[in-house]
Amino acid sequence: MATDRVSKSSKWFSNKGLRLSLHRRRSKSSSTLSSPNSLMSPYTPKKDRAREDELKEVFRHFDSDGDGRISALELRAYFRSIGEYMSHEEAQSAINDLDADQDNMLDFQDFLRLMQREANDCDDDLKMAFEMFEMEKGSGYITPKGLQRMLHRLGDAKSYDDCVAMIQVFDIDGNGVLDFHEFNQMMA
């Protein structure tokens, strides 16, 4: 039952473009947030603190009255501000799905869980994309030939030499292929 609640809520937020809309807000502000992938970088205490500070800033975009909690009204107002319609029932349902203390509002900890779930979903999507580019499934790297094959399937025919050059730009260790970490950096 709890899993159903979590997946419905995440799906709703993803379907309404939460990640994209947060990215748009970040790019318009003076925030240090740079991409959705910044949510899933390897953590160190310094990065954890910076990530939490960034998410507090995003949380403040939702929490318009500054009371430390997001109400259904505030959630609706946020989505209205980005051109998305959300009924009061949908907003309250989304909050209820995420609300750990059952006060019918999202506090910062509830919001952190949502953002972590969004980051995990983004990471899963990135892994699936990486696997599509692997020439040998499960090899853990993208070769110029694998890149060329996938680009051709996507309607962007590139020469083998073009693909070698594209990989060289993000090939941190200089081995001529992209591992998942390098692919992640390329997509950031």
matplotlib code that plots the C-alpha trace (Angstrom):
import matplotlib.pyplot as plt

x = [0.0, 2.8, 4.6, 1.5, 1.2, 4.8, 4.7, 1.5, 2.9, 6.2, 4.5, 2.2, 5.0, 7.1, 4.1, 3.6, 7.2, 8.5, 12.1, 11.9, 10.1, 12.5, 15.3, 13.7, 13.3, 17.0, 18.2, 16.3, 17.6, 21.0, 21.1, 24.1, 21.9, 23.2, 21.2, 18.9, 22.0, 23.5, 21.0, 22.7, 26.4, 28.6, 28.1, 30.6, 29.7, 30.4, 28.3, 25.5, 25.3, 25.4, 22.7, 20.5, 21.0, 20.0, 16.9, 15.9, 16.0, 13.8, 11.5, 11.1, 9.7, 6.8, 6.4, 5.1, 4.0, 7.3, 5.8, 8.1, 5.3, 3.7, 0.0, -2.3, -3.0, 0.8, 1.3, -1.5, -0.1, 3.4, 2.1, -0.2, 2.9, 4.5, 1.4, 0.2, -3.3, -3.7, -7.1, -7.3, -8.1, -5.0, -2.8, -4.2, -3.8, -0.2, 0.5, -1.2, 0.9, 4.1, 3.1, 4.9, 3.5, -0.1, -0.6, -1.9, 1.2, 4.7, 7.5, 11.1, 11.8, 8.9, 10.2, 13.7, 12.2, 10.4, 13.6, 15.6, 13.0, 13.1, 16.9, 16.8, 14.3, 16.6, 19.5, 17.5, 16.6, 20.3, 21.4, 18.8, 20.0, 23.6, 22.7, 21.2, 24.5, 26.6, 27.8, 28.2, 25.4, 26.7, 30.2, 30.1, 31.3, 30.3, 32.5, 32.7, 31.0, 28.2, 27.7, 27.6, 25.1, 22.7, 23.0, 22.2, 19.1, 18.1, 18.4, 21.7, 24.2, 27.8, 31.0, 33.1, 35.7, 33.0, 32.0, 35.6, 35.9, 32.6, 33.8, 37.2, 35.5, 34.2, 36.7, 38.3, 40.6, 41.6, 40.9, 38.8, 35.4, 32.9, 32.1, 28.9, 30.6, 31.9, 28.4, 26.8, 29.2, 28.4, 24.6, 24.9]
y = [0.0, 2.5, 1.6, 2.3, 5.7, 6.5, 5.5, 7.4, 10.5, 10.3, 9.6, 12.6, 14.9, 13.5, 13.8, 17.4, 18.2, 18.9, 18.3, 20.5, 23.3, 23.3, 23.4, 26.5, 28.2, 27.5, 28.9, 32.1, 32.6, 33.3, 29.8, 27.6, 24.7, 23.6, 20.6, 17.8, 15.6, 17.7, 15.8, 12.5, 13.3, 11.4, 12.8, 14.2, 16.1, 19.4, 18.3, 17.1, 20.5, 22.3, 20.0, 20.6, 24.3, 24.2, 22.1, 24.6, 27.3, 25.2, 24.4, 28.2, 28.5, 26.2, 27.5, 31.0, 31.9, 30.9, 28.7, 25.7, 23.6, 23.3, 23.3, 22.1, 25.8, 26.6, 23.5, 24.5, 28.1, 26.8, 24.6, 27.4, 29.7, 27.3, 26.9, 23.6, 23.1, 21.1, 20.7, 21.1, 17.3, 16.4, 18.7, 17.3, 13.7, 14.4, 15.9, 13.0, 10.5, 12.1, 13.4, 11.4, 13.1, 13.1, 16.9, 17.3, 19.4, 18.7, 19.7, 20.0, 16.3, 15.2, 17.4, 15.9, 12.4, 13.5, 15.0, 11.9, 9.8, 12.1, 11.9, 8.1, 8.1, 10.3, 8.0, 5.0, 6.8, 7.7, 4.0, 2.9, 5.4, 4.4, 0.7, 1.7, 3.1, 0.1, -2.0, -5.1, -5.2, -5.2, -4.2, -0.9, 1.3, 3.1, 2.6, 4.9, 2.1, 1.8, 5.6, 5.6, 2.7, 4.4, 7.9, 6.3, 4.6, 8.0, 9.5, 11.3, 9.6, 10.4, 9.0, 6.7, 9.5, 12.0, 9.5, 9.1, 12.9, 13.1, 10.5, 12.2, 15.3, 13.5, 10.6, 11.6, 8.7, 8.8, 5.1, 5.9, 4.8, 6.3, 4.6, 5.4, 8.2, 9.9, 9.5, 11.0, 14.0, 14.4, 14.4, 16.9]
z = [0.0, 0.9, -2.3, -4.3, -2.6, -3.3, -6.9, -7.6, -6.1, -7.9, -11.2, -10.7, -10.0, -12.9, -15.2, -14.3, -15.1, -11.6, -12.5, -15.6, -13.8, -11.0, -13.5, -15.1, -11.8, -10.9, -14.2, -13.6, -10.1, -8.7, -7.2, -7.5, -8.7, -12.1, -13.2, -12.0, -12.0, -9.2, -7.0, -7.6, -7.5, -5.1, -1.6, 0.8, 3.9, 2.1, -0.9, 1.3, 3.0, -0.3, -1.7, 1.3, 1.0, -2.7, -1.9, 0.9, -1.8, -4.0, -1.1, -0.5, -4.0, -3.0, 0.6, -0.3, 3.2, 4.7, 7.4, 6.7, 5.2, 1.8, 1.7, -1.1, -1.9, -2.2, -4.3, -6.7, -6.8, -7.7, -10.6, -11.8, -11.9, -14.4, -16.5, -15.1, -13.8, -10.6, -8.8, -5.1, -4.8, -6.9, -4.8, -1.5, -2.8, -3.8, -0.4, 1.4, -0.5, 0.7, 4.1, 6.8, 9.9, 8.5, 9.1, 5.5, 4.6, 3.3, 5.6, 4.4, 5.3, 3.1, 0.3, 0.7, 0.3, -2.9, -4.3, -3.5, -5.3, -8.3, -8.3, -8.2, -11.1, -13.1, -12.3, -13.4, -16.7, -17.2, -16.7, -19.2, -21.7, -21.1, -21.8, -25.1, -26.3, -25.1, -28.1, -26.0, -23.5, -19.9, -20.9, -18.9, -21.6, -24.8, -27.8, -30.9, -32.8, -30.3, -30.3, -34.1, -34.2, -31.7, -33.3, -36.7, -35.2, -33.8, -37.3, -36.8, -39.0, -37.9, -39.2, -37.0, -36.7, -35.6, -32.9, -31.8, -31.5, -29.6, -27.1, -26.6, -25.3, -22.3, -22.0, -18.7, -18.4, -22.1, -22.8, -25.9, -24.5, -22.1, -18.8, -16.9, -14.8, -18.0, -19.6, -16.6, -16.8, -20.5, -19.8, -16.9]

ax = plt.figure().add_subplot(projection="3d")
ax.plot(x, y, z, "-o")
ax.set_aspect("equal")
plt.show()
